[in-house]
């Protein structure tokens, strides 16, 4: 996946990994007649992607399973396009995603009698307003008389551009994440003009601060060290040094080496303040535990034991997984 697509993909998936946030996104953006059918329980995330590897720089997807009020399963397929302009062939990618899912289902149950119901929706955050018909049939060149006999489906389009920032969602976490995505493909000056609104939104969703700032650092070319510090100080000032260190590990070392030296010096000073007895590994373990607790709540004993017994490379790998992991258990998967 290229460097441009990766931040969009990462924030989109991290944002919709939380059942409550995903539920708010779907209920607010599905057609009313569909949203009214959904049962009260949050949708369940279905792991995996249905996008071909060669198309992943252009799209991200999330699949959810919900239950209708009548007790029937309903799958909901959300697709984010990474382009800064509307894609006339997005309906074809939705069709391919739906087909890939249904093919997977029929292979898993060769005795199937009926296919599961699945509804698709498209999230657009490009610079240009979406103007393309939201039905698969729009891609076909055909006579009108043939339309009833041809494959077709409709899909709602969530176009973030025309929506005022304060109306992106009633859900605080979702509003902050969608606002970041909205400006991730805009011109640099428009991005910086929106930074204040994004900061205000993050004040109502401080748990999203790290994910959003990591996204802004890779999509806002004018964003510098002082801008980042100002945002952190307004939302979570007590963890400024720790967050700046996290940014160095994630992104700054790749594109802004001058920040790495700054963070390294702050790390030395912070270590001296805490005492020379605290080594680097112990500090990493402490930071990881705090990040996990902020994301998932109180930590069980087995997590504390894993952190205490882990070496630095493993601690670093776990810290990188926090942003995308949907559950506490998935942070530690496949690593001892």
N, C-alpha and C positions, 0 to 999 in steps of 0.2 A: 504494500500500500504506500502511495507516495506521501510526502511530508505535508501536502496541503490537505489531503483527504483524512489523514489520521486524526487530527484534533476534532474535526466535525464528527467523525465516527465515534470517537472516544466519549465525547460529552453526551451525544445523543443516547448512546447505550448506557452510560452511567446514570443519566437522568431517568430513563425509563426502566431501570433495573429495580426500582422501588415500587412495590405493588400499589401503594396509595397514590404515588405520583402518576404512575401509568394509568390507574383508574380515572384520575382527574383528567388526564389528557384525552382519554378515549371518550368519556362522558361529555366533555365540553366540545369535542370536535366531530364526533360521529353524527350522522343525520338524526334529528330528534326521534324519528320513528324507530330507529335502531337503538339509540341510547335508552329509550323508555323500556326496552325489552330486557335490559341487563339486570341480573340479580344484584343484591346488595353487597356481595363479597367482592373484594378486589380481584382483578384478573391475575392469573398465574403466568409468569414468564416461561416460555418454551425456549430452552437453550438451542443455540445453533443459528445459522444464517442460510438463506436460500438464494444468495447472490453469487454468481460465478466469480471466481478469483480475479479475472481480468476486468470485471466491472466494479470491484470493490473501491477503487479510487473515486468512483462517481456516485455510489449509493451505499447506504447503511439500512439495515432492517431489524425489526423486532417483531416477534410473534407472541401473542397472548391467547390464553384459553380462559373463557368466561362461561358462566351459566346464565341462561335466560330465566325469566320469572316462571316459565313453564317447566324448568328443570332440564332443558336440552342444552348440550354443549354448543358454544359458538366461538370460533377462532377469529382473531382480529390481527390483521397483518399491516404494520406501519412501516412505510418506506420513506427515508430521508434522501433527497438528492443533494449532492455536494456542489453542483454547478452554480455559478453566479447568475445563470440565466435559465429560463424555463426550458425543459427538455421535451420536445414534441413526441419523443418515443418513450416517455416515462410509463405510459399505459402498457407498453410491451414488456417492460421490466416487471411491472406489477403482475402481469399475466404469467410471466416465467416464474415468479416467486410463488404464486398461487399453485401453479402446476407442480413445481418441485415439492411443495408441501403435500399436495394430494397424492403425488406419486410415492412419496415416503410413507404415507398412511396406508396406501393399498398394498405396498410391499410388506409392511409390518403385519398386515392382517389379510391374507389371501382369501379368506372366507367372507370378506366384507359384503354387506348387503346395501348399505347406503353410505354416501360420502359425507364427511363432516361439513357443516356450513362454515364458510369463511368470508369475511368482509375485509376489504382493503381500503387504506387511506394513505394519502401522500402528504408529506410535510415539505414545503418549499420555503427556502430562506435565501433565495437569490436576490440580486439587485433589481431585476425586472419583475414587474407584477405578473402573476400567472394569468395567461389569456387563452389557454388551450382547453378544448372541451374535456370534461372529466368523465369520459366513457371510452371503452376500448374500441368501439365501433368507429370512432373518429379517425383511427389509423387505417381503415379499410376504404379502398376505392371500389364502390359498388353501386348498383342501381337501387333505388328506393324500395322497389318491390321485393328485393332480396333481404332486406334488413331483418324481418321477423325470423328468417331461417339461418341467420349467422350468429356466431358466438359473440356475446357482448356482456359487459358488466360495467357498472358505474362505480366511481370512487370519489369520496370527498377530498378536496384539496385544502390543506391548511396553509395558506399563504401568509407568512409572518410579516412581510413588508408593509402592507397597508394597515395592519392592526396597530392602534396606539399602544405604546409601551405598557401603560397601566391597565390595558384591557386584554393582554395576552393570555391571562388566566386568573381565576379567582384563588387558585392554589399558590401559596407563596413560593414554594420550592420550584414548581413548574414555571411560574412567571419569571423567576430569575434565570433559570436555564434557557427558556425560550428566548428571553431578551438577549442573552449572550449569543445564541445561535443566529438570531435575527441580524445582528451587526457583524457577524463573523465573515461575511462576504461583501461588506460595504467598502466604500473608499476610505482611506485612512483618516481623513478629517472628519467624516461623518461618524466613524468609530469613536474618535476621541470626544466628539461632542456628546456621544451617548454614554460615556463612561460614568458620569454622575448618576444617571438613571439606573444603570446597572449596579452601581454601588449601593444606592438606596434600596433596590430590590434585594440585594444580598443581605442587607441588615435584617430583613424578615426571614432569611433562609441562610444563616451563618454556616450551617453544616455543608453548604455547597461552595463555600469560599475557595477551597483549594482546587476543586474541579474547574470552576469557572475561570479562576486566574490562570491556571495552566492553559486553558483554552485561549484566553485573551493573549497570552504571551506568544502564542504561535500564529495568531490570526490578526493581531493589531500591530502592524510594523512600527507605529510611532510610540508604542507603550514602552516606557523606560523604567529603570529601577525606582525612581522617586514616585512615579505614578503607582506602582505596585505597593510600595511602602505606605502611601497615603490610604489606599483601599484597605490594606490589612490593619492599619492603626485605627481606622474607623469601625471595623467590624470585630477584630480579634487581636487587639494590641499586645496582649500578654504572650502571644505565640509568634511574634514577628520574626525573631531570629530562627526559630524552628522551621517556619514556612519558607523563609528565604533559602534556607539550606535545602529544603525539599525541592524548590524550584531549580536550584543548581543541579541536583541529581537528575531531575526529569528532563529539563530543557536547556537551561542556560549553558551547560557545558558544551552543547551541540552548536549553539549559534551566537552566544554572547560571552566569550571567555573572560572579558573584563569583569563580569559579575562574579565569576567563580572565585577570583582572588578576593573580592570583597567579602563573599560569604565565608571563605576559608578564614579570613582574619576575624570575622565576627564569631565564627565557631571557636577559635582559640580564646577569644575574650570571654565568651560564654562559659567555656570550660574552666577558665581560671576563676571565674566568679563562683562556680559551683564547687570548686575544689580540685586540686590536682589528683586526688584519689579516684575521681570518676574518669574512667577510661573511655575511649571512643566507642567500644562495643556496648558498654553499659548505657552510654548516652543514646545510642541508636535504639536499644531495647526500650528505653524510657519513652522516646519519641513515638516509636511504633505502638506501644501500649496506649498512649494518649490518643493517637489517631484512630485506633481501633475502637476505643471507648466512645470517642466522639461520634463515630459512624454507626456503631452497632449497640451502644449501651454498655452496661456492666459486663465484664469479661468473666467467663467461667474459669475454673482452676486449671483445666487442661491447656487453655490458651496461655495463661501466665507461665506455666511450666515449659511450653514450647519456646516461648520468647526467651526465657531465662537460659535455656540450654542451646540456643541457636548461635551459629557463627555469623560474622558480619555479612558475608555474601547472601546468606539465607534471609537475614533481617532486611537487607536492601530489597531483595526480590519480593518479600511479603509487603513491604511498604509501597512498592510499585503496583501491587495488585489491588490495593484498597480502593482506588478510584473506580474500577470496573466491576469488582466482585459483588454479586447480588446478595450473598450471605456470608456470615462470619466463617463458616466451614470452607467455603470456596477460596478464601484467602490462603488457606494452608494446604489446599489440595495438591497432591503429587510431590510434596516436599516434606522431608522428615525433619 
